[in-house]
Amino acid sequence: MSIDIPNDLVITLERTKCPGACPDYSLFVYADGRIVYEGRHYVAAKGRQEGHLSRADVRKLVDEFYKAGYFSLKEKYDPIVNDGAVTKTSIALGGKTKRVVNCHPSQAPEGLYQLEKMIDEITQSKLWVTRSGQPVLEP
């Protein structure tokens, strides 16, 4: 399914730190293709970074939200044990907003996990998150 991209489009992905060395960062993708990244802990680039996506890539992301049935997902997928990172996603478009908090990937639908992964892949967040493909450890 391919839809027009409304000017109010904002897609977010936030990954939080965990007791280990989980990357802690946020990504915002806007209708014009602008990416705003904010790195906090266990990432190569801390602070604000910006990038840009093509219109086609923004459309792929929007399509992936629909493919995952995002608007019919639960608002929160609770953990079995509360000791891991949390992944939060959201989309605002055409006056609608939806946010999903994923506290445990095995409790959430596969489509949500794939969507989270796709946001990272299309935005190439690894350029800011890792060093030479390796996690960043902090003292």
Buried (B, 14 or more C-beta within 10 A) or exposed (E): EEEEBEEEBBBBBBBBBBEEEBBBBBBBBBBEBEBBBBBBBBBBBBEEBEBEBEEEBBBBBBBBBEBBEBEEBEEBBEBEEEEBBBBBBBBBBEEEEBBBBBBBBEBBBEBBBEBBBBBBEBBBBEEBBBEEEEBBEEE
